[in-house]
Amino acid sequence: MTSTPRGTDRFRLAAALACFAVAGVANATVDGLGLTLTATTVAVIGVYALARHAGSVSRRALARTALALWLAFLTTAVGHAAGLETLGTVAPGPAAATVIAVTAVTWATLLAATGTTLFLGLREYGSPAPADDAVLEGETSDYSSP
């Protein structure tokens, strides 16, 4: 784990979430090649920020972050099940702003949760503690009952 000043890891995660939100909204309203390339570039910057965040925190913190992001994504998915236009009419303010905000949060949480889980898996794959081959192959130990 790399030592960083306190709060730096949160900034990287927040930057990644912001990049994913911008890329998601831009992707939802794609009108041309330029906007698509811009959204892709912003998403790649978000992946870089998320990778830097993943490298600066412990496995336990990364696992908690991944779980929290998946729960946040599932929460926003409920809003999509109800319908974005329905949420826009119920929420105060302009309906279009609500739709854009929910879309941004959905993309940000989905991409960040997926990336965090991927980086956690890669970190676990590179872990020095080897897994027991018998467990991986589905064999039972001598201590299990038939």
Secondary structure, 3 states (H helix, E strand, C coil): CCCCCCCHHHHHHHHHHHHHHHHHHHHHCCCCHHHHHHHHHHHHHHHHHHHHHHHHCCHHHHHHHHHHHHHHHHHHHHHHHHCHHHHHHHCCCCHHHHHHHHHHHHHHHHHHHHHHHHHHHHHHHCCCCCCCHHHHCCCCCCCCCC
